[in-house]
């Protein structure tokens, strides 16, 4: 009897271990490389080992699968032997053992631990990563050797990393579909982009602070309407004391509606009376989570906050979608020539033309640090983001922002001409008195 109790205890322990492995397997599969890097920066215990695990998931997850199957099978064999000892070597013993272990494996190994692994993925992953890393050192290349054996016995081409990692398998299937012309190359790239959403941070897709257009809370609705029309943006952040103090978002349709409803001779209303609440997101947030949040809250724009609480930039739902479908253009986007000479001797250039090329056109030397393009040169001279009509003088050349292009409404072309006598040291005559 004592021997039977020992075997029973062994079976129970193996089932529990199998459940713990299933929980760890589920949790580790749900942690992205971005999240693991965040844990490491925060100094969380086990984060370094977790980084190693998520950097090479097949190596570790295949081992966990092998150990879990081993625990389930060994516990099933032990249970069968116990039932034979209890009921004798007959069909009822085998049927009872099979029914019991199916129920136990499904509940204790299949459902409960996987549910816990999904609900508490982060703490379970951090706790299990050092253990999994140690087991991998002990068992070495055993799982990979078994995968190679399975591939050798399997007709056709097998999966090098095994068929157990769902993302790797799906990626291989997508590549195969593209090879067989079931899907187009751009569709394949789009599907691969979806897989990478969880590893892309908000800071990688946001409009940086230097490219943002703001409006002060004390500006009038007429001024807000003018800025929206000149910049081409329908949503503009409203700031209080400075650009780190974003207090709301001004919507063009709200401004137009209020202007239509208000009396012609009424007082000049301030934009802060119409602004909507701003949504703030950390720059380290994965964009797949941001997309779900934007869909749930029905918002199209969020202010990105850096680690110090300042404004790092803004992100729109289009920025996220572009990571999947590529650059989004509209019917107004046209490819402009890089250089176009005008009748009055001025030249229209693209904002991406390099400063050195501009200097060659006008046979002058433009020496400005940390600026490479004409658009950057204009922004540097103005000290703010240029919009259509913005004008400045640099090294004897008058730069005028002419048109906007692209979904972010950045300056597309700049008209450059030699500065006339009305300009002195980059300032238009009389401007200091305006």
Backbone torsions as a table, in degrees:
resi	resn	phi	psi	omega
1	UNK	NA	-40.3	179.7
2	UNK	-63.7	-34.9	176.9
3	UNK	-65.9	-41.5	178.5
4	UNK	-63.5	-40.0	178.2
5	UNK	-63.1	-37.3	178.6
6	UNK	-65.2	-42.0	178.0
7	UNK	-66.6	-39.4	178.8
8	UNK	-62.9	-42.8	178.1
9	UNK	-62.8	-38.6	178.8
10	UNK	-62.8	-42.0	179.8
11	UNK	-64.2	-41.8	179.2
12	UNK	-63.4	-43.6	179.7
13	UNK	-62.2	-41.9	180.0
14	UNK	-64.8	-38.7	178.4
15	UNK	-64.7	-42.2	178.9
16	UNK	-64.0	-43.1	178.1
17	UNK	-62.2	-41.0	176.8
18	UNK	-60.4	-38.9	177.0
19	UNK	-65.2	-41.6	178.7
20	UNK	-64.2	-39.4	178.5
21	UNK	-64.7	-42.3	178.4
22	UNK	-61.8	-39.0	178.7
23	UNK	-65.5	-44.1	178.6
24	UNK	-64.7	-40.0	179.8
25	UNK	-61.2	-44.3	179.7
26	UNK	-66.0	-44.3	-178.3
27	UNK	-64.6	-44.7	-178.3
28	UNK	-65.7	-33.8	179.8
29	UNK	-69.5	-20.3	-177.0
30	UNK	-94.3	-7.3	-178.7
31	UNK	-93.4	126.3	179.0
32	UNK	-88.8	166.1	178.0
33	UNK	-62.8	-36.0	179.6
34	UNK	-61.8	-45.0	-179.2
35	UNK	-65.6	-40.1	178.3
36	UNK	-63.0	-38.9	177.6
37	UNK	-64.9	-37.2	176.8
38	UNK	-62.1	-44.0	179.0
39	UNK	-60.6	-39.5	179.9
40	UNK	-65.3	-41.2	178.1
41	UNK	-65.1	-32.7	178.8
42	UNK	-79.2	-8.0	179.7
43	UNK	74.8	27.2	-179.4
44	UNK	-68.5	144.4	-180.0
45	UNK	-68.4	130.8	-179.2
46	UNK	87.4	-0.5	-175.4
47	UNK	-67.7	-37.1	-179.7
48	UNK	-62.7	-44.8	178.3
49	UNK	-66.8	-35.3	178.9
50	UNK	-64.6	-38.5	176.4
51	UNK	-58.9	-41.8	179.5
52	UNK	-65.2	-37.4	-178.6
53	UNK	-67.8	-48.4	-177.0
54	UNK	-73.3	-18.2	177.1
55	UNK	-73.1	-26.0	179.3
56	UNK	-139.8	67.9	-173.6
57	UNK	-57.7	-42.9	-176.4
58	UNK	-57.8	-38.7	-177.8
59	UNK	-59.1	-39.6	-176.0
60	UNK	-90.2	-41.0	-177.8
61	UNK	-68.6	-34.2	176.1
62	UNK	-64.7	-37.5	176.7
63	UNK	-65.1	-43.2	179.0
64	UNK	-62.1	-39.3	177.6
65	UNK	-62.1	-43.2	178.7
66	UNK	-61.7	-44.4	-179.3
67	UNK	-67.9	-38.9	179.6
68	UNK	-65.8	-44.5	177.5
69	UNK	-63.0	-37.4	178.9
70	UNK	-63.5	-44.5	179.0
71	UNK	-62.2	-43.1	-179.4
72	UNK	-64.9	-44.3	-177.0
73	UNK	-69.5	-42.3	179.8
74	UNK	-65.2	-42.7	178.2
75	UNK	-64.8	-33.9	176.9
76	UNK	-66.6	-41.3	177.4
77	UNK	-62.7	-43.6	179.2
78	UNK	-63.0	-44.1	179.0
79	UNK	-62.0	-38.7	178.8
80	UNK	-63.1	-44.1	178.8
81	UNK	-63.0	-38.7	179.2
82	UNK	-66.0	-40.6	179.2
83	UNK	-68.3	-35.7	176.1
84	UNK	-64.6	-40.1	178.7
85	UNK	-66.5	-31.6	-177.4
86	UNK	-85.3	-42.4	-173.7
87	UNK	-106.8	-8.3	-177.0
88	UNK	92.0	168.0	-177.7
89	UNK	-81.1	80.2	-179.8
90	UNK	-144.7	171.0	-174.4
91	UNK	-60.2	-34.5	-179.2
92	UNK	-61.9	-33.7	-179.7
93	UNK	-65.2	-45.3	-179.3
94	UNK	-67.8	-42.3	-179.1
95	UNK	-64.8	-41.3	179.5
96	UNK	-64.8	-42.9	179.5
97	UNK	-63.7	-43.0	179.9
98	UNK	-63.7	-45.8	-179.2
99	UNK	-62.6	-44.4	-179.3
100	UNK	-62.8	-45.6	-175.5
101	UNK	-72.6	-30.7	174.6
102	UNK	-63.1	-44.7	179.5
103	UNK	-64.3	-47.4	-178.1
104	UNK	-63.9	-45.1	-178.4
105	UNK	-64.9	-39.2	-177.8
106	UNK	-67.1	-43.3	-175.7
107	UNK	-80.8	-51.6	-171.0
108	UNK	-82.9	-31.5	-179.5
109	UNK	-103.0	-33.6	-173.8
110	UNK	-88.5	-51.6	-170.2
111	UNK	-93.3	-62.3	-172.1
112	UNK	-57.7	-52.7	-177.8
113	UNK	-66.5	-33.1	179.5
114	UNK	-69.9	-36.0	175.9
115	UNK	-62.9	-44.8	177.8
116	UNK	-63.8	-38.0	179.4
117	UNK	-64.1	-33.1	177.8
118	UNK	-78.7	-38.8	-177.9
119	UNK	-72.6	-34.4	-175.8
120	UNK	-126.6	52.2	-173.7
121	UNK	-61.3	-43.3	-173.1
122	UNK	-66.7	-54.3	179.8
123	UNK	-64.2	-37.1	-180.0
124	UNK	-67.6	-40.5	178.8
125	UNK	-63.9	-43.6	179.1
126	UNK	-63.7	-38.2	-178.6
127	UNK	-74.6	-34.8	-174.6
128	UNK	-88.1	-21.3	-175.9
129	UNK	-57.9	-45.9	177.9
130	UNK	-62.1	-37.4	179.7
131	UNK	-67.1	-45.4	179.6
132	UNK	-63.0	-39.8	178.8
133	UNK	-62.7	-41.1	178.0
134	UNK	-66.1	-41.5	178.1
135	UNK	-63.3	-35.6	179.1
136	UNK	-65.0	-37.1	176.7
137	UNK	-65.8	-36.5	-177.7
138	UNK	-70.0	-48.2	-175.5
139	UNK	-84.1	-16.7	174.8
140	UNK	58.7	-132.0	-173.6
141	UNK	-87.6	13.1	-175.7
142	UNK	-55.9	-49.3	179.6
143	UNK	-59.4	-39.9	-178.9
144	UNK	-66.9	-36.7	177.5
145	UNK	-64.7	-39.6	177.9
146	UNK	-67.0	-35.7	176.6
147	UNK	-64.8	-43.2	177.6
148	UNK	-61.3	-39.7	177.4
149	UNK	-63.8	-42.4	178.4
150	UNK	-64.4	-39.8	177.8
151	UNK	-65.8	-35.3	178.7
152	UNK	-66.4	-33.9	-179.2
153	UNK	-86.1	-12.0	-177.4
154	UNK	-91.2	128.8	176.4
155	UNK	-62.3	142.6	179.7
156	UNK	84.4	-169.4	-177.8
157	UNK	-87.2	124.9	179.2
158	UNK	-88.3	178.7	177.6
159	UNK	-93.6	126.7	-176.0
160	UNK	-60.3	-37.3	-178.1
161	UNK	-95.9	6.4	-180.0
162	UNK	92.9	157.5	-178.8
163	UNK	-87.7	14.6	-171.8
164	UNK	-94.9	-19.2	179.8
165	UNK	-91.6	107.1	-170.7
166	UNK	-60.4	-40.7	-177.5
167	UNK	-66.3	-43.3	179.0
168	UNK	-62.3	-40.2	179.4
169	UNK	-64.6	-43.9	-179.7
170	UNK	-65.1	-39.2	177.6
171	UNK	-61.9	-42.8	178.0
172	UNK	-63.2	-39.2	179.1
173	UNK	-65.7	-38.6	178.5
174	UNK	-64.9	-43.5	178.4
175	UNK	-62.6	-41.1	179.0
176	UNK	-64.4	-40.0	178.7
177	UNK	-63.8	-36.5	179.0
178	UNK	-71.2	-37.7	177.4
179	UNK	-62.5	-35.8	-178.4
180	UNK	-90.8	10.5	176.1
181	UNK	62.3	26.3	173.7
182	UNK	-75.4	-36.3	175.2
183	UNK	-126.0	160.0	179.9
184	UNK	-82.9	158.5	179.5
185	UNK	-56.8	-39.7	-179.6
186	UNK	-69.0	-30.0	175.4
187	UNK	-69.2	-37.0	176.4
188	UNK	-62.7	-44.3	178.9
189	UNK	-62.7	-37.3	179.5
190	UNK	-64.4	-42.4	179.9
191	UNK	-66.1	-41.3	177.4
192	UNK	-64.0	-33.6	178.4
193	UNK	-64.2	-33.8	178.3
194	UNK	-63.7	-40.9	178.5
195	UNK	-61.9	-31.2	-174.6
196	UNK	-87.2	-4.5	-178.3
197	UNK	-58.6	-41.3	-177.5
198	UNK	-67.2	-18.5	179.9
199	UNK	-101.0	6.2	179.6
200	UNK	-107.8	130.3	-177.8
201	UNK	-95.0	159.9	179.5
202	UNK	-57.9	-38.1	-176.3
203	UNK	-62.8	-22.4	-178.5
204	UNK	-80.2	-18.8	-176.7
205	UNK	-118.7	-6.5	-173.8
206	UNK	-72.6	159.8	167.9
207	UNK	-80.5	117.6	-175.7
208	UNK	-65.6	159.1	-177.2
209	UNK	-55.6	-35.2	-178.5
210	UNK	-67.2	-19.3	-180.0
211	UNK	-102.5	4.6	-178.4
212	UNK	-83.9	148.0	173.2
213	UNK	-108.5	123.6	-178.4
214	UNK	-112.2	165.3	169.9
215	UNK	-138.0	138.1	-178.8
216	UNK	-75.3	150.1	-174.7
217	UNK	-63.9	-24.4	-177.4
218	UNK	-86.9	-1.4	-179.9
219	UNK	-72.0	154.3	-179.2
220	UNK	-84.8	170.1	178.5
221	UNK	-64.9	-35.9	178.3
222	UNK	-63.5	-41.2	178.2
223	UNK	-66.5	-38.8	177.8
224	UNK	-64.9	-41.7	178.7
225	UNK	-63.6	-41.8	178.6
226	UNK	-62.4	-43.7	-179.9
227	UNK	-64.8	-40.9	-179.8
228	UNK	-64.5	-41.2	-179.3
229	UNK	-70.0	-38.6	-179.5
230	UNK	-72.4	-38.0	-177.5
231	UNK	-83.9	-25.4	-178.4
232	UNK	86.3	6.4	-179.1
233	UNK	-97.8	139.5	178.1
234	UNK	-96.3	-11.1	176.6
235	UNK	-132.2	123.4	-175.1
236	UNK	-128.9	127.2	176.3
237	UNK	-63.2	140.1	177.2
238	UNK	-104.5	128.3	-176.5
239	UNK	-112.8	155.0	177.9
240	UNK	-98.9	-99.8	-176.7
241	UNK	-70.1	-41.1	179.9
242	UNK	-154.7	-173.7	-175.6
243	UNK	-71.3	-14.4	174.5
244	UNK	-83.3	-7.1	-177.7
245	UNK	-110.6	70.5	177.8
246	UNK	-82.3	116.8	-173.5
247	UNK	-106.2	-7.4	-179.9
248	UNK	177.0	-177.5	179.5
249	UNK	-126.6	129.6	176.7
250	UNK	-94.5	126.6	179.7
251	UNK	-102.5	131.2	-178.6
252	UNK	-58.1	-40.4	-177.2
253	UNK	-66.5	-31.6	176.3
254	UNK	-68.1	-40.8	180.0
255	UNK	-64.9	-44.2	-179.5
256	UNK	-65.8	-41.5	180.0
257	UNK	-62.7	-45.4	-179.5
258	UNK	-66.2	-39.0	178.0
259	UNK	-64.6	-33.4	178.7
260	UNK	-73.0	-35.6	-177.0
261	UNK	-82.0	-28.4	-174.0
262	UNK	-73.9	158.1	176.9
263	UNK	-71.2	147.3	-177.3
264	UNK	-62.0	-38.2	-176.6
265	UNK	-96.6	13.7	-178.3
266	UNK	-71.1	167.8	-180.0
267	UNK	-66.9	156.4	179.8
268	UNK	-73.0	109.8	-177.8
269	UNK	-80.7	144.2	-179.8
270	UNK	-83.4	150.8	-176.6
271	UNK	-68.0	-27.1	-177.9
272	UNK	-65.3	-18.7	178.9
273	UNK	-75.5	-16.2	-177.2
274	UNK	-111.9	-11.8	-173.4
275	UNK	-65.5	152.7	177.3
276	UNK	-102.2	159.6	-179.9
277	UNK	-61.3	143.6	178.1
278	UNK	-90.4	148.6	174.7
279	UNK	-104.4	132.5	-176.4
280	UNK	-114.5	137.6	177.6
281	UNK	-134.5	146.4	176.7
282	UNK	-73.7	150.2	-178.0
283	UNK	-69.9	-14.6	-179.8
284	UNK	-92.3	6.6	-177.8
285	UNK	-74.9	131.1	174.6
286	UNK	-64.0	141.8	-171.9
287	UNK	-75.1	-18.6	175.6
288	UNK	-68.8	-37.3	175.2
289	UNK	-67.6	-39.3	179.3
290	UNK	-62.8	-41.5	-179.4
291	UNK	-62.0	-44.2	178.3
292	UNK	-63.6	-39.5	179.8
293	UNK	-66.2	-41.8	179.1
294	UNK	-64.7	-38.9	178.0
295	UNK	-65.5	-42.9	-177.7
296	UNK	-67.7	-39.1	-176.4
297	UNK	-93.1	-2.8	177.9
298	UNK	56.3	52.1	177.1
299	UNK	-122.4	153.0	-178.9
300	UNK	-114.6	-9.6	-175.9
301	UNK	-143.8	140.0	177.1
302	UNK	-138.8	146.5	176.9
303	UNK	-87.1	129.5	-178.1
304	UNK	-92.2	128.4	-177.7
305	UNK	-109.3	135.7	177.6
306	UNK	-84.9	-177.9	-174.6
307	UNK	-66.6	-16.9	179.4
308	UNK	-98.4	3.1	179.5
309	UNK	88.7	2.6	178.3
310	UNK	-86.1	170.3	179.8
311	UNK	-80.9	117.8	178.1
312	UNK	-93.9	-24.9	-178.8
313	UNK	163.4	-160.5	174.5
314	UNK	-139.4	155.5	-179.6
315	UNK	-133.8	138.8	178.2
316	UNK	-115.2	165.2	179.1
317	UNK	-65.7	-26.3	176.1
318	UNK	-67.3	-34.1	177.7
319	UNK	-60.7	-40.1	179.3
320	UNK	-69.7	-44.0	-178.7
321	UNK	-64.3	-32.0	178.7
322	UNK	-64.7	-25.3	176.0
323	UNK	-67.6	-20.4	-179.8
324	UNK	-97.8	-49.3	-171.5
325	UNK	-101.8	-5.4	-177.9
326	UNK	90.8	-175.7	-176.4
327	UNK	-59.0	132.4	178.9
328	UNK	-100.5	122.4	178.7
329	UNK	-118.7	160.9	177.3
330	UNK	-119.8	-175.5	-173.7
331	UNK	-69.8	-11.7	-179.5
332	UNK	-91.9	-10.1	-179.0
333	UNK	-77.7	119.6	178.7
334	UNK	-132.8	146.2	179.8
335	UNK	-76.9	113.9	-178.4
336	UNK	-93.7	149.4	176.3
337	UNK	-65.3	150.4	-177.6
338	UNK	-65.9	-38.7	-177.7
339	UNK	-137.6	129.0	178.8
340	UNK	-139.3	113.9	179.9
341	UNK	-78.1	136.5	-179.0
342	UNK	-102.1	167.9	-173.8
343	UNK	-64.9	-32.0	-176.7
344	UNK	-86.8	11.9	179.4
345	UNK	91.7	-8.4	176.2
346	UNK	-77.6	168.5	-179.9
347	UNK	-133.8	134.2	176.1
348	UNK	-97.3	123.3	-178.3
349	UNK	-126.0	157.2	174.6
350	UNK	-73.4	150.7	-178.7
351	UNK	-65.2	-17.3	-179.3
352	UNK	-90.1	-1.3	176.9
353	UNK	-61.8	138.0	-177.6
354	UNK	-72.4	154.4	-180.0
355	UNK	-63.2	-37.3	-179.8
356	UNK	-65.1	-38.6	177.5
357	UNK	-65.7	-38.2	177.3
358	UNK	-63.4	-41.5	177.9
359	UNK	-61.9	-36.6	178.1
360	UNK	-67.3	-36.2	-179.7
361	UNK	-62.5	-38.5	-176.5
362	UNK	-106.5	10.4	177.0
363	UNK	52.1	51.2	177.8
364	UNK	-142.9	164.8	-179.5
365	UNK	-106.8	123.9	179.9
366	UNK	-109.8	109.8	-175.7
367	UNK	-112.1	91.7	177.7
368	UNK	-129.8	125.1	-177.0
369	UNK	-71.4	147.6	171.8
370	UNK	60.9	25.1	177.2
371	UNK	-129.6	130.6	-176.9
372	UNK	-116.5	-28.2	-175.3
373	UNK	-116.3	165.9	178.5
374	UNK	-65.6	-39.5	177.0
375	UNK	-61.4	-41.6	176.8
376	UNK	-67.0	-34.6	178.2
377	UNK	-64.5	-42.0	178.7
378	UNK	-66.2	-42.6	178.8
379	UNK	-63.6	-38.1	179.0
380	UNK	-64.9	-40.8	-179.2
381	UNK	-70.2	-36.6	-179.4
382	UNK	-78.0	-30.1	-175.3
383	UNK	80.2	15.0	179.5
384	UNK	-158.9	175.9	178.7
385	UNK	-71.9	124.9	-179.6
386	UNK	-74.1	142.9	172.4
387	UNK	-123.2	174.0	-177.3
388	UNK	-56.2	127.5	-179.3
389	UNK	98.2	-12.7	178.0
390	UNK	-63.3	141.6	-173.5
391	UNK	-141.8	141.3	177.7
392	UNK	-156.6	161.7	179.2
393	UNK	-117.1	130.7	178.9
394	UNK	-134.2	122.8	176.4
395	UNK	51.5	42.6	177.2
396	UNK	79.8	7.6	178.8
397	UNK	-115.7	133.2	176.7
398	UNK	-91.5	121.3	-179.9
399	UNK	-108.0	124.5	-179.4
400	UNK	-123.9	119.7	177.0
401	UNK	-68.8	125.9	-170.5
402	UNK	-107.2	-44.6	-173.3
403	UNK	-145.7	157.6	178.2
404	UNK	-106.5	152.7	178.6
405	UNK	-154.8	160.7	178.4
406	UNK	81.5	164.1	-177.7
407	UNK	-65.1	-28.2	-179.5
408	UNK	-88.0	3.7	176.0
409	UNK	54.6	43.5	176.3
410	UNK	-82.5	157.4	179.3
411	UNK	-60.8	128.3	-178.1
412	UNK	-98.1	-44.9	-178.7
413	UNK	-129.5	151.9	179.5
414	UNK	-132.2	131.6	175.6
415	UNK	-92.4	126.7	-176.6
416	UNK	-120.5	131.6	176.0
417	UNK	-144.7	161.6	177.9
418	UNK	-68.8	137.2	-177.0
419	UNK	-67.5	136.7	178.5
420	UNK	-89.3	-175.2	-178.4
421	UNK	-68.0	-13.6	-179.7
422	UNK	-72.8	-9.6	-178.8
423	UNK	-110.2	143.6	177.2
424	UNK	-145.6	117.7	179.4
425	UNK	56.2	38.7	175.2
426	UNK	81.8	4.9	-178.7
427	UNK	-121.9	133.8	179.7
428	UNK	-71.7	138.6	-179.3
429	UNK	-58.4	130.7	179.3
430	UNK	88.4	-11.7	-177.3
431	UNK	-67.3	-29.7	-178.8
432	UNK	-69.9	-14.5	-179.4
433	UNK	-99.2	-3.1	-176.9
434	UNK	-78.8	NA	NA
